[in-house]
Amino acid sequence: MHELYFLKNRDNPESHTIEFYLGHGGYEALKKTLKQFAPKEVIEEVKKSGLRGRGGAGFPTGIKWGFVPQDNPNPKYLICNADESEPGTFKDRYIIEHEPHMMIEGIVLSSYAINCHQAYIYIRGEFVAGADILEKALAEARAKGFVGKNIFGSGYDLNINVHRGGGAYICGEETGLIESLEGKRGWPRLKPPFPAIVGLFNSPTIINNVETLANVPLIMERGADWYSKIGSNPKNAGPKLYCVSGHVNHPGLFEFPLGMNLKELIYEHAGGVYKAHQLKAVIPGGSSTPVLLPDEIDVAMDYDSLMSIGTMLGSAGAIVMDETTCMVDALYNLERFYAHESCGQCTPCREGTMWMVKLLSRLEHGEGTVDDVDLLKDVAGNIMGRTICPLGDAAAMPAKSFVQKFRDEFIEHTRQHRCPITKDKSIKGTDANA
């Protein structure tokens, strides 16, 4: 059996308290680091560990920290991105609600590494319970001297504030998050300059995901060499939280070394496909990642393995669909989400997402043509790579992969003038021109 790090206390209702965390070795990594490591040495240790960002992009964390120019006279900022909003994803919420002190310790360690004295936790507005837990956990940490002035007598000071967002998917994008944190509309910025150079308040800023930061205490407590041996290889290292939802018998959150086999995850740990139905498709990394067919799921759930077969690990939110799923309807549902969440700044995303929704509505309600199927793929292709932030790509990638891998089903909608899977659906949709 593999050792659990994030889920080991999942059944204990006191796991969110500082007394529980201290009783299980909490803040010892911070104490050790402030006494034994200079900030640059922390960055090097994280680089050696192989930790990659757990928010979706998978960029090496230590390398990202190293981009912060220490000769810049402006303050350095660290932002914990707790705006978890990718459909099918619920791992960060667990850490926030059950292991907040692991996350806070990671924030302090990471802030120390980049010489930051003011950190922010940007949390999704809908996470009301989680935000309250974080506020209480921060109060506990301040009372114990783990956050604030002269932490562990080291001379290092750090203030951390919780900022509640308005519940916009676009604010999960780091520059949209920065704009929102500054009190403006959450419109992503053009890059370069990148936030590590010009970020919050025009100052060097590092933005890391909740799960990413929660890994840092493990690295500093046990060492980079130990950490790099967990996972499928040194480039895909460390423990990983996997979300599984959809048509499985035991949906939930699972922890394994990075590189868990997707087929094993579904059939052995999530209990297999619901009611012994046939597997039809799997979205492996949250709704924005290209879909996989049943014969493609015998693959390691890590960054490089999934990239090699044309999809992504993303947020590691696997969505399982059985043979009762209408793929046109599933895509229609996804694209309505992206059209609603588009900030409207970029024309290809603003117009393209709505165009895809209209095409899918016609197809699903029996009013589409074969030309609409081809047009859907063309629209998605013309969104890709033409927007300031990745939301356009997030909407386009599922559309391209769904049409490519389930084209016959899309065509069948045009031939039967109805959904061939859910045959009780009305032939004429009331929202075909929505």
N, C-alpha and C positions, 0 to 999 in steps of 0.2 A: 504493500500500500504506500502511496505517495503521501508526504507530509502536507497538511493544510496550513495555510498562513492567514488567509482572509476569512475563510469560512469555519475555522476551528471552533469558534465560540458562537456559532449561529443559533444554538438552542438555549443560550444563556441570556435571560432578559436584562441582565446588568452589564452586558458587554460594552455599552456605550458610556459607562461611567469611568471617571478617572481612577477611582479606587480599584476597580476591576483591572483596568489597563496596567496600572502600576504593579498590581499583584502578579501580573504575567510578564514582567520584564519591560513594561512600557517606559519610554523616555530614556532607557539605558543607552540606546544607540546615539541619542542626542548628547548625553553626558560624555560618552566616550569620544565622540567626534569633536566637540568643542575643546576638549582637553588635548587631543592627540593629532588633529588634522588641521592644516591651514585650508582656507577656502579653495585654493587651486588644487589641493590634494583631494578634496571631496569630488571636484569635477573629474579629475583623472580616475578616481575609483569608480565613479558612475560610468565613465567611458569604458573602462576595462570590463565592467559587469555585463555589457551588451544590452542594457535596458533600452528599449525602444518605446516611443510614445504609445500609450494604450487608448488614445482617443480616436484613432482611425488612420492617421497618416503613417504611423510607425517610424517616425524619424528618430535617430539615436539621441537619447536625452542628454547625455554628457556633451556631445558635440554641439547641440543646441545651446546649452548653457555657456559653452566656450565662445559663442559669438558675441556675448555681452562685452562691450568695450569698457574696461576698467578705468581708462584714462578720461572717460566722459565725465564732466563735472556734475551732470544732472543726477538726481537720485535714481537708483535702480529699483524696479518693481517686479514682484512676482504675483501672478494671478493664477489661482486654482480654478480651472474651468469645470464647474459643477452644473453646467447647463445641459445635462443629459437629455437629449430630445430625439435621438434617432429611433424610429419605430423598430420594435423588436429588441430594445436594449434596456436593461435594468440593473446593471452591475454597479455603477457608481452610486446609485440610490441606496443599495445595500450597505456599502462602505460608510456612506454619510450617516445612515440611521443606526448601524450596529458597530462600526469601528471608527468613530469620528476622531479619536485620539491618534490612531495610526496615521490617518490623513494629516492631522495637525502636526504631528512629529515630522512627517515628511515635508510639510510646508516649511517648517523652521529649518530643517537640514538643507533644503534646496535654496532657501533664501540666504542662508549663511554662505553657501557655495558661490553665489553670484554677488555677494556684498550688498544685499537688499535689506532695508530696515522697515519697509512698509509692504505688506502683502494683503491681497484681497481674495476672498472666496466669492465668486460670482455664481450664485445658485439659482436654478430655474424657479420661477415664481410659484409654480404648482407644487413644489416640494415644501409645503408648509411645515409638516412634521419634521422633515430633515433639517430645515433652516432653524427651527426651534432647538433641535438637538445640538446642532453646531454652535449656536449662541451659548447654550449652557456648557458645552464642552470647552469652548474658548474661555468662558468665565472660570471654569475649574482650572484650566491650564495657567491662566494669569494668576490665580490665587496661589498656585504652587510654584510660581516663578519660572514656568517653562515657556511662557510668552510674556514679553514686556522688556523691562530694563535688566541689563547685566545677567543674562541667562546663565545659570550654573556658575556665576562668578567669573565668567569668561570675558566680560566687557562687551559682549555682543548684545545689541538691542533689536527687538523686532515687534512691531505692532501688526495685528491681523484684524481685518474687518470683514464682516459678511455683507454682501450686497445682493439683494433679491431682484432678479430680473423680471421682465414682464411676460415671459413665456413665449418667446419667439425662437423658432428653430434656427433662424439666421444668426442669432447671438451665440450659437455654439461654434461659429466660425470666429477665429481669434480676433480679427480686426473689427468685425461687427460687435463682438463682445466689448472690445476696448471703447468703441464709440458709445455703446450703451452705458458703460461704466462712467464715462465722462459726462453723462447726462444728455446725450444726443440720440437721434434716431439710429438704430442698429444697422447702418449701411456699411458693408465691408469696404476696406480701403484698398487702393491699388498698391501692389508690391512689385519691386522695392520702392521705398525702404521697408525692411522687415522689422517687426516689433522689437527684436533684440537690439536694434539700433535706434529706431524711432517708434516708440510704442505709446503707452499710457502717458498722458500729459507731455508728449514729445520727448519722452525719456526712454532709456533702454528697459525693455520689459520681456520677461519670460512668461509664457502661458503654458501650463501643463495640466493635463487631465487628472481627475481624482485618483483613478487607479494607478496612474504613473507615479504620482507623488507618494501613494501608500506603499510603493515598492522600495522607496529610498531607505527607510529604516532597516529593512531586511539586508540591503546591500552594506550599509555602514555597520550593522551589528555583526554580520557573519563574514563579510568580505566579498570583494568582486570575484575572486577565483571560485569561491563556493557558489555564488549566484550564477555565474556563467555556465556552470555544469548542469543547471536545471533547464529543461527544455530540449528541443530537437537538435539544436546546434548552437554555437556561440553567437551567431547572428540572430537567433530566435530564442533568447534566453529568458529564464525566470518563470515564476508561477503565473497563471492566467485565469481570469474569470470568463466563463462562457455562458451565454444566455441561450436557452432553447425554448421556443414557443411554437404555437401552431398545432398541427395534427400529430401530437405525440401523447403517449399515455401518462408520462410524468414530466410535464414542462417545469422549468425552474432554472436556477442558477447553479453552475457547477464549477469547481476549481480543479485544474490539472496543470501539469507542466506545459508550457507553450509548445504547441505541436501535436496536441491530442488529435487522433484520427476522427474525422467528422462522422464516418459511418459508425464507428464504435460509440461515439458520443450519442448518436441518435438511437441506435438499436440496443446498446447495453446499459447506458446510463439514463437515458430519457425514456426507457421502456418500450421503444419501438413505435411504429406508426399506429395511430389511434385505431382501436377496434380491429387490428390486423388488416387494415386497409392497405392498398398498394401505394408506395411512395411515388409521387409525381414530380416534385421539384423541391429544391432547398435554396433559400437565399442565405448565404453563409455568414455575412458580416453586418447585418442591419439592412434596412430596406433599400439603401442606395447602392448595394453591391450587385453585380451581375449574377443571375440565377444559375443553378447547377441542375443537371439531369441526374436521375438515379445512378447511372453508370459512371458519374464523375465524383461521387462523394467519398470514395476510398482515398482520401487525401489528408495530409497533415494540416491542421488548423493553425498555420503560422503565416507570417507575412510573405515569405518567398514561395512557399509551396502553392498557395492559392493564387499568387500573382502569375505563376508559371502556367496555370490553366485558365487564365483570362478573367479571374475575379479577384476579390480582396478580402483580407481578414476584417478590415473596417473596425467596427465596435464589437466584433465577435458575438453578434446577436443573430443566431441561426433561427430562421423561420421555416418551418416544415409544412409542406402542402401535400395532401393525399389526392387520390384520383377523383374525389368529389369536387375538387377546386376548379373553377372556371378561371383560366389564366388571363383571359381578357378582363374579367371582372376584378381579379386581383390587381392587375396593373392599373385599371381604372381607379381603384381605391387608392393606390399609391400615388398616382399622378394628381389626384384631387388634393392630396396632402401637400405635395410640392408646389402646386399652383397656389394654394392658400398661403403657404409659408414663404413664397418668393417675396423679397423685399421690393421688387419692382425697379431697382436701379439700372439693371442691364436689360436691354431690349430682347436679346435672344431668350433669356430666362423668363422675363415678364410675359412676352407674347407666346413663346414656344411652349411653356408649360400649360397655358390655357388652351392653346391649339391642340395639344395632345389630349387634354381632357375632352374636348369636343369630339375629336376623332374616336376616342375610346367609347364615349357615350353612344355615338351612332352605331359603332360595331356591336356593343353589348346589347343594344335595344333593337337590333334587327334592321337598322337603317343604313348600315355601312356597305361599302363596296370594296372590291379587291384593291382598287387604287388607293383607298383609305389606309389599307394595311401597309402598302409601300410608302405612302406619304408619312405615316406615323414614324417609320424608321428613318426617313429622310429628315424630318423635323428634329428628331433626337440627334441625328448626326450633325446637324447644323447648330445645335446648342453646344455640343461638346467643345471645350477649349476656347469658348468665345465669351466667357463671363469673368467678372472680377474675382468672384469666389467660387468654390466648388458646388454650390447648390444646383447650378445648371447641369453640371456633370452628374450630380446625384440623381436628378430627375431623368436624365438622358440614358444613363447606363442600364437601369432596369428595362426601359422601353426597348432599347436595341437588343438586349439579350432575350427578353420575352418573345419578341417578334421573330428573332433568329431561330430560337429553339422550339417554339410552339407555333410556327407559322401555319401549319395545317389547321390548328384549332381556330386561329384568327380567320382563316379563309372560310372555315365551316360556318362561322357566324354570318358571313355574307351570303352563303348558299342557302342556309335554312331560314335566314331572316329572323333568327332568334338565337339564344344561347343553347347550344346542344348539351351542355352539362346540367344546368339548372333550368329544365324545360318548363317549369311552372312560371318563369319570369315573363312579364308582359312583352309582347312582340314590339309594341310601340312604347318607347320610353318617354316619360314626361319631361326629362331633363336633357334631351338629346342636343338642345341648343343652349345649354347652360353655360 
